[in-house]
Amino acid sequence: MGPKPSPKPSKQPKSPKNVKREAKKGAHGKKGFPVAEEEEPINMESMGHPEIYPLVLTTKTQEIFNCRIDEDITDEEPYKLIKKETILEDLRNRAAVSDFYPVKKIIREYPGDEIVLVYDKDFKYGLNFYIIGTEEGKENYLNPPDIAEELDENKELSPEDLYVYQPPISKPWISLGSEKEIEEESVKDSGRQITYMISRKRSEFGAPVTFSDQNASSVKDAYIECTAYPDKNFTLKQLEKDVAMQVIPQVKDMSTQTKWTYPKNATTQYYPREFSEEEKEILGQSKSVADFLNSVYTSVEIALQQNELLNTFVDDWKFLAEEEGTFGDKTDTHLKEYQSFTDLHNLIEKTVTCVCWHPTIYGLIIVSVAVRLSYEDRVHFSGKLLLQPSLILFWSFSDPIHPQLMLESPDDIFCFKFCPSDPNIIAGGCINGQIIMWDITAHAERIENIKSGSSRSKKVSLKPMFLLEPENNKEAMYVRHCAVSSIEHGHRKVITDIHWLPDTFEVNRMGSVFENRSGICCQLITCSADCTICFWDIRPMKPTTTTQPTEKKKEESIEIPFDVPPTFLHLDLSWKPLARIKLSKGETNLDHCPTKVSMNEDHILFRTQDKGLVQPKITKIEETKPYQNLEAGLANILKPIDEFCTKFFVGTEEGEVMYTDWRLERDPDTGRLISKKPVNLYAIHDGAVHTVQRSPFYNDIILTIGGWNLAIWKEDIMTGPLLQSCCAPKKYTSGHWSLTRPGVFYIGREDGNIDIWDLLEKTHEPAQTQSICLTMITYIKPWTYSAKQQFIAIADYYGTLHILEIPWTLSHPSTNELSSVNYYFERELKHLEYVQQRKSIREAEKREMELEMEKKKIKIYQKSKEQMEAELKLDYENYLELEKAVLINLGLVKVTEKVSYMDV
């Protein structure tokens, strides 16, 4: 049982030391005599318990009265009954030293024989013990009454004594805004989740693995330097800064000095002064004139030679101003945002895979889109993807919301090209390996009447999101494909690149080159991830007499939809490649996986940007319509073209650049047609090559981009690239040459930035870097609108097409830029040749050193027996001399013993 609950005291009682000190001071006067007056003991009357008197019991006192804490007094029985006589005896023996001295008056006046001593564990009354000074309080403590009886007997108890526990009752939640603060202060994982998947072939499971050590410096490409770069995720930005400013009036002193001249009109009449015939004869016979001409002959000749080398009539100030114009501020050197296109009506998340500007209609740009899914997700959702159309979108500057045309295809398109002979013919490559053909001749008038909106004043304003429903005149036009290649005989995987062969030549099954019989572009070249490169011919094969009736029956049985033109009906589902090339890796059974190709005639297609050159040719083709009758030119005789270069560049998925020949040769053993071995193979890039492009100004200069670096090559140079950049901080994803400046090209990165390289300014790093978007750039395509305005289309991974205006400094070449860049390439070529010469010299020196080492070894083994004995004897004498010197220095042998030691 414990004491009755009571409220906490309002005043803190005195500490035990102060109580004892005052007790000692009051118990004795001078010379230790007792004092007649005694102080009143302190009780807890202020807390409602006047019968309780706190006091301090030391360890010694606890042992005397057998009230030791945790031994005699416990939590179950926190009190002790002590006889009154025992306490009085202690007071007589120890007097003021006794711990009961402060309450001796209460003990003497106590009516009972036993006093209750209670242990105050929680120091409720300030000290460790207290006594109860009345018999009534003693009875209440030892035998506490029940709560119900107290309520009946005494109705004036305190509220704390009458407290009864009541369980809480649930109430509706009233929000005061605290959940928002919790949401703001909570820590969430905002970083982008990165998923890595590592796979291997099933046939390689359980294969034995052997490890070996090798010197990284002796093996090529075995050591890769990981350079440090700043990480934006760990950069600290200053969010707040205190800045003090003092405003003062701007003071500027200027002075000028002018010189005024009075304007005056003046005229002069003159005529040429000439010698007469007599004077001419006299001067011709004059000796002084002859001597003068002989003396100045050399100086005049030197001056004429200088005039021949340097044009003295050129305005230097004019050209100086043009050169200085290339150094402008940020607005003159950075790409400016002009317009952007996004398919807002398609709910599936798609990415842009290929971009092309229309060859003849200005302000019209065409893009192909594909679903943003990995290979595993594409297989998993293959059923749902079949229900969604795969499209090529026609965007116009005049309407950034509604596509003008939509070309349908059986699967996602990853590359497509306009036909150079007829812009209404489009060929594209699918992810499933099929080639698709479209003919938009029926819709040509619709897209030609679209206003291009070339100037910013004609640019339409964007509508709000709730007004994006197409109007009656803005309904999207869907165009079905004309023909699809055969699945069984075509590519097995995604087609990564497609090109039209020029209209100047055609290729047969052997890869031989002949003059084009049709006079139009009628052949294609494609490369795929199935390690093959195929040539395709859109013209029908020569039909035989036996197969004509069956073909007519098939054509009659096939119902052609009314909206599909019959231009390429003969190719639909039966189109096979004309020739197939496999890029073998040599002795192994594996093949190279091509991603991009570049032929020697690709530079012709760049010239189609000039409207004046293309328009007459296209007009002539539209009048004749040769694609409606493709069999017309097949009756002509094939004329071979001699000395035609059939070699081309290929970029692979492993980062290799290959220079090979497309001509096939027969295997002497089997008689089958096989591909030739690559002429050269370079492992330059550390990732898949996604750009292989020839310069529009130099036919033999090729730009390749892959992984984290780029390279510039010169055709027929077998020693290596002219320029190879170091590793970039971010991976490169796309690139393109400038159409107007020979030394400028653009490269897109995976972080949404674009690097602009200018070889006349810097060759080791990009001249400038500009941020375009927040995600990966997938395609770059520049376009020339006029001599004063150029655009560049940049597509990103989220399906947005950004149209930017190219500034003056990046679109207009400087003086003699073409020759300057050509001189740079020639200088790099000379440097490359010099490196190869030094390398051959070092190899020759190394071979000579190895031969000399071998000769020395042979000379050592060819020594005679007498020479070897003489050398051994000389070595033994030298050893004895050394031993003698050591013993003398150690004091083990005296100098007098020298003779005897030598005798020994």
Buried (B, 14 or more C-beta within 10 A) or exposed (E): EBBBEBEEBEEEBBEBEEBBEEBEEBBEEEEEEEEEEEEEBBBBEEBEBEBBBBBBBEEEBBEBBEBBBEEBBEEEEBBBEBEBEEBBEBBEEBBBBBBBBBBBBBBEEBEEEBBBBBBBEEEBBBBBBBBBBBEEBBEBBEEEBEEEEBEEEEEEEEEEBEEEEEEEEEEEEEEEEEEEEEEEEEEEEEEEEEEEEEEEEEEEEEEEEEEEEEEEEEEEEEEEEEEEEEEEEEEEEEEEEEEEEEEEEEEEEEEEEEEEEEEEEEEEEEEEEEEEEEEEEEEEEEEEEEEEEEEEEEEEEEEEEEEEEEEEEEEEEEEEEEEEEBEEEEEEBBBEEBBBBBBEEBEBEBBBBBBBBBBBBBBBBBBBBBBBBEEEEBEEEEEEBEEBEBBBBBBBBBBBBBBBBBBBBBBBBBBBBBBBBBBBBBBBBBBBBBBBBBBBBEBBEEBEEBEBBBEEEEBEEEEEEEEEEEEEEEEBBEBEBBBBBBEEEBBEBBBBBBBBBBBBBBBBEEBBBBBBBBBBBBBBBBBBBBBBBBBBBBBBEEEEEEEEEEEEEEEEEEEEEEEBBEBBBBBBEEBBBBBBBEBBBEEEEEBBBBBBBBBBBBBBBBEBBEBEEBEEEBEEBBEEEBBEEBEBBEEEEEEEBEEEEBBBBBBBBBBBBBBBBBBBBEEEEEEEBEBBEBEBBBEBBBBBBBBBBBBBBBBBBBBBBBBBBBBBBBBEBEBBBBBBBEBBBBBBBBBBBBBBBBBBBBBBBBBBBBBBBBBBBEBEEBBBBBEBBEBBBBBBBBBBBEEEBBBBBBBBBBBBBBBBBBBBBBBBBBEEBBEBBBEBBEEBBEEBEEEEEEEEEEEEEEEEEEEEEEEEEEEEEEEEEEEEEEEEEEEEEEEEEEEBEEBBEEEEBEEEEEEEBEEE
